[in-house]
Amino acid sequence: MSLPKYNPHYKQESTYHYTHVTSRYMGYYVHRPVRPSSGDTTMMITERYVNRPDLLSFDVYGMEDVWWVIPVRNGLQDPVFDLKLGMTVVVPDPFEVRSLI
Protein backbone atom coordinates (compact mmCIF):
# COMPACT_ATOMS: atom_id res chain seq x y z
CA MET A 1 0.00 0.00 0.00
CA SER A 2 1.49 3.34 -0.97
CA LEU A 3 1.12 6.29 1.34
CA PRO A 4 -0.91 9.25 0.14
CA LYS A 5 0.94 12.50 -0.37
CA TYR A 6 0.94 14.41 2.89
CA ASN A 7 0.12 18.04 3.57
CA PRO A 8 3.13 19.83 5.12
CA HIS A 9 0.87 22.46 6.69
CA TYR A 10 -0.34 19.96 9.30
CA LYS A 11 1.55 17.84 11.82
CA GLN A 12 1.66 14.09 11.25
CA GLU A 13 -0.69 13.59 14.22
CA SER A 14 -3.31 15.85 12.63
CA THR A 15 -6.37 14.30 11.03
CA TYR A 16 -5.71 16.59 8.03
CA HIS A 17 -2.11 15.47 7.44
CA TYR A 18 -3.00 13.54 4.26
CA THR A 19 -5.69 15.95 3.02
CA HIS A 20 -4.77 17.90 -0.08
CA VAL A 21 -5.04 21.71 0.05
CA THR A 22 -4.95 23.96 -3.01
CA SER A 23 -4.84 27.71 -2.51
CA ARG A 24 -7.81 28.39 -0.22
CA TYR A 25 -9.67 25.10 -0.49
CA MET A 26 -9.18 21.83 1.30
CA GLY A 27 -9.77 18.66 -0.70
CA TYR A 28 -11.60 15.55 0.39
CA TYR A 29 -10.57 14.27 3.79
CA VAL A 30 -8.19 11.31 3.58
CA HIS A 31 -7.75 9.03 6.58
CA ARG A 32 -4.30 8.18 7.77
CA PRO A 33 -3.17 4.76 6.57
CA VAL A 34 -3.61 1.81 8.91
CA ARG A 35 -0.73 -0.56 8.23
CA PRO A 36 -0.85 -4.32 8.78
CA SER A 37 0.66 -5.54 12.04
CA SER A 38 1.54 -8.91 13.50
CA GLY A 39 -0.96 -8.18 16.30
CA ASP A 40 -3.93 -7.86 13.93
CA THR A 41 -6.82 -10.27 14.45
CA THR A 42 -9.99 -11.10 12.55
CA MET A 43 -13.60 -11.13 13.64
CA MET A 44 -16.99 -11.70 12.10
CA ILE A 45 -19.49 -8.82 12.07
CA THR A 46 -22.50 -9.72 14.21
CA GLU A 47 -25.90 -8.06 14.18
CA ARG A 48 -24.75 -5.68 16.93
CA TYR A 49 -22.10 -4.12 14.66
CA VAL A 50 -23.99 -3.89 11.34
CA ASN A 51 -23.66 -0.24 10.24
CA ARG A 52 -22.16 0.66 13.65
CA PRO A 53 -18.38 1.11 13.43
CA ASP A 54 -18.61 3.28 16.55
CA LEU A 55 -19.90 0.37 18.67
CA LEU A 56 -17.32 -1.97 17.19
CA SER A 57 -14.56 0.50 17.98
CA PHE A 58 -15.78 1.00 21.54
CA ASP A 59 -16.03 -2.74 22.21
CA VAL A 60 -12.60 -3.48 20.69
CA TYR A 61 -10.57 -0.42 21.72
CA GLY A 62 -12.59 1.10 24.56
CA MET A 63 -13.21 4.31 22.62
CA GLU A 64 -15.47 5.24 19.74
CA ASP A 65 -13.16 8.02 18.50
CA VAL A 66 -11.26 5.57 16.30
CA TRP A 67 -14.41 4.28 14.58
CA TRP A 68 -12.71 4.79 11.20
CA VAL A 69 -9.75 2.45 11.83
CA ILE A 70 -11.42 -0.89 11.04
CA PRO A 71 -13.19 0.34 7.86
CA VAL A 72 -9.95 1.94 6.60
CA ARG A 73 -7.84 -1.15 7.38
CA ASN A 74 -10.35 -3.30 5.48
CA GLY A 75 -10.62 -0.97 2.47
CA LEU A 76 -14.34 -0.32 2.85
CA GLN A 77 -15.74 2.35 0.53
CA ASP A 78 -18.47 3.39 2.95
CA PRO A 79 -17.26 3.10 6.55
CA VAL A 80 -20.78 2.69 7.92
CA PHE A 81 -22.98 0.89 5.41
CA ASP A 82 -20.32 -1.54 4.18
CA LEU A 83 -20.24 -3.30 7.58
CA LYS A 84 -22.47 -6.26 6.71
CA LEU A 85 -23.73 -9.11 8.82
CA GLY A 86 -21.42 -12.14 8.60
CA MET A 87 -18.48 -10.45 6.91
CA THR A 88 -15.02 -11.08 8.33
CA VAL A 89 -12.89 -8.02 9.03
CA VAL A 90 -9.30 -7.49 10.09
CA VAL A 91 -9.13 -5.80 13.48
CA PRO A 92 -5.92 -3.78 13.82
CA ASP A 93 -3.72 -4.30 16.86
CA PRO A 94 -4.80 -1.95 19.71
CA PHE A 95 -1.16 -0.94 20.27
CA GLU A 96 -0.89 0.18 16.63
CA VAL A 97 -4.22 2.04 16.86
CA ARG A 98 -2.99 4.00 19.88
CA SER A 99 -0.04 5.15 17.78
CA LEU A 100 -2.49 6.67 15.28
CA ILE A 101 -4.09 9.01 17.81
Secondary structure, 3 states (H helix, E strand, C coil): CCCCCCCCCCCCCCCCCCCCEECCEECCCCCCCCCCCCCCEEEECCHHHCCCHHHHHHHHHCCHHHCCHHHHHCCCCCCCCCCCCCCEEEECCHHHHHHHC
